Amino acid sequence: MDGAPARHAILPVRVRAPSASSTTVLVRNRIQFDDIRPCIDGGRYAAKGCVDQPVDVAATIFREGHDKVAAMVRYRMVDDDRWNVAMLDAHEHDAFTGRFVPDRNGAWVYQLVGWTDHYASWLDGLVKKHRAGVADLSGEMEEGALLLEAHAAPAGVPAPVPPRLKEVAAILRDHAVPVHQRVEAARSPELLELLRQHPDRRDATATAELPLWVDRDRACWSAWYEMFPRSVGSDGVRSGTFATAATRLPAIAGMGFDVVYLPPIHPIGHSHRKGPNNTLHAGPDDPGVPWAIGSPDGGHMSVHPDLGTIDDFDDFMAAAEDAGVEIALDFAIQCSPDHPWVTEHPEWFRHRADGTIAYAENPPKKYQDIYPIDFDTPDIEGLTAELKAVLDFWIGHGVRIFRVDNPHTKALPFWEWVIAEVHADHPDVLFLAEAFTRPVMMQRLAKLGFTQSYTYFTWRNSKGELTEYLTELAHTDQADYFRPNFWPNTPDILHEYLQSGSPAAFKVRLALAALTSPNYGIYSGYELLEHVPVRPGSEEYLNSEKYAYRPRDFDAPHSIAPFVTRINEIRREHRDVLGDIRNIRFHHIDNDNLMVFSRASEDRTRVLLTIVNLDQHHPQEGWTWLDLWWLGIDGGEVPFEVHDLLTGQTWTWQSHANWVRLDPSWGEPLHVFEIRPPR
């Protein structure tokens, strides 16, 4: 959209200019709208939805006086000239809610329409007068009959009058029918529903059209696994290949992951190549950092020759499809000093005073092997066209998901432009923003079009931190546009919580990510409890895979892969419960080392209750105080069963107060209970 429309813009009021003969004001648009949701920055940015998933809308809608208001939401794809319509339900304090279900991937618009509900207003007055004992209601009955006829055939729109409306109109006019029977006929549920289908919208007022981007299902529900293909099949000295990496795909799919994310697969530069553990001098066999993109073998539209050819990549993509996983590629806008762009387009880089190109820095960190792109280049059109061509190239090879490296350090207008350009031809392409930065920047990237976003989950480990952060993501307007993707670890981030190597720590963090967020991911080696930092106080891995090959024994006996698999099975079996972050609810327990949260289907017929011991070293116990109504259980001392989906054990609980003990050294450090209703 060009420019930012006024907040909750309404069709303008038209006022007749005063003249010598008249000061009449034509008052239109009597219906007022406030607090519209979803509405991102007044419609400047699109809210987000997914195909075949409901979009919930809400607003405060009112008008002056005592007349009642009715409203609807209408919606359509941008390139469709026909509107779909769904009525809104009225609640106390002028609140209206409703929903609609988009059925196709792409750009949609929606708007709210409100009007005076003349019949409901008349009926309210009729009932009050009847209850007050007013003797003569003949005038009111005639008004009601006329309103029914207006509903059936709005002015200027010839239409047959539905028989039931004619029948009730006749009853209202029939003085032989007792008054109380005519009142009951006027407010029968059948009639009121029919009137909803034939509304009298003579003074309808509409909001501005608001944008909605509807993604395919993978945007809203995914489990990611990050893998360096060069390590799979490597002996520690030589690189693995696309062919050897493909042999790992069935096992990843078997653990329940559906997206396999690859760091950059392009040629790696030799200039200033980093050695093991980020040393400044690489040996002849050191592979370098995949993010130092470009060499004489090519740049962003080439594959590293050690991995194979582009044909081998195509075979790898086919193997992924056979395994039932989707490949996500890294899109990193940066170069090695050896990248062809450095000599072909030196104007795309920032130069120091001495004329040399400036390498990347994030003090105290220095990245001598990487040149960042300068979006202040005078050749911005040439640069952005080339970057778009990179995306088009990989889309042409079947890639439909891109994990974008550090998008917050690139020009924001570029992201808004390039994502829109890609979506114009390929609306099914997804973009994950790897932006561990300020909240306002992370939120703006999501508004600009990024499908999913990395989050602060990695650094939220206490009950207070987790509760506060999840409440922010799930129960504010961020839920309308910001899709979190929770990662307990990445190749760059080994949080202190995991550095003990305790299986309980790894299980807790994985379960929290998978059971609180519809989208989550782990970096390869997580299931093997890799936990040693390069030095005390650091979040960098010792012998980080960023700088060296890391062959692994995935069949090691200490692997928690069976636990990972079971958690992902629970996710799939309870997609209706876990698929929407907005249904998370926290319950009280009298121990800050224990955390209790539930997820429920909309009708409360399927409920999961998770209790986690956040203390990875010691047993913890406490008493719950559950909100039973939220769990679909009536209050009182009613027994109900909780069935642990991890251990298969079942307990009978009597009320909201229940004693729980979790010992990380014996058994699992959490319960994932399926609530079973009272028998």
Secondary structure as UniProt FT lines:
FT   TURN            7..8
FT   STRAND          32..37
FT   HELIX           41..43
FT   STRAND          47..50
FT   TURN            51..52
FT   STRAND          55..62
FT   STRAND          69..77
FT   TURN            78..79
FT   STRAND          84..87
FT   STRAND          89..90
FT   HELIX           92..94
FT   STRAND          95..100
FT   STRAND          106..116
FT   HELIX           118..131
FT   TURN            132..133
FT   HELIX           138..152
FT   TURN            155..156
FT   HELIX           163..173
FT   TURN            175..176
FT   HELIX           179..186
FT   HELIX           189..197
FT   TURN            202..203
FT   STRAND          205..207
FT   STRAND          210..215
FT   HELIX           217..219
FT   STRAND          222..226
FT   HELIX           229..231
FT   TURN            232..233
FT   HELIX           242..246
FT   TURN            247..248
FT   HELIX           249..254
FT   TURN            255..256
FT   STRAND          259..262
FT   TURN            271..272
FT   HELIX           276..278
FT   TURN            284..285
FT   TURN            290..291
FT   TURN            296..297
FT   TURN            300..301
FT   TURN            305..307
FT   HELIX           310..323
FT   STRAND          326..331
FT   STRAND          334..335
FT   TURN            337..338
FT   HELIX           340..344
FT   HELIX           346..348
FT   TURN            353..354
FT   STRAND          360..362
FT   TURN            363..364
FT   STRAND          365..367
FT   TURN            368..369
FT   STRAND          371..373
FT   TURN            375..376
FT   TURN            378..379
FT   HELIX           380..396
FT   TURN            397..398
FT   STRAND          401..405
FT   HELIX           407..409
FT   HELIX           412..425
FT   TURN            427..428
FT   STRAND          430..434
FT   HELIX           439..448
FT   STRAND          452..453
FT   HELIX           457..459
FT   HELIX           463..475
FT   HELIX           477..480
FT   STRAND          484..486
FT   TURN            491..492
FT   HELIX           496..498
FT   TURN            499..500
FT   HELIX           503..516
FT   STRAND          519..523
FT   TURN            524..525
FT   HELIX           526..528
FT   TURN            536..537
FT   TURN            542..543
FT   TURN            545..547
FT   TURN            554..555
FT   TURN            557..558
FT   HELIX           561..573
FT   HELIX           575..578
FT   HELIX           581..583
FT   STRAND          585..589
FT   TURN            592..593
FT   STRAND          594..600
FT   TURN            602..603
FT   STRAND          607..613
FT   STRAND          620..625
FT   TURN            628..632
FT   STRAND          640..644
FT   TURN            645..647
FT   STRAND          650..653
FT   STRAND          659..663
FT   TURN            664..665
FT   STRAND          670..676
//
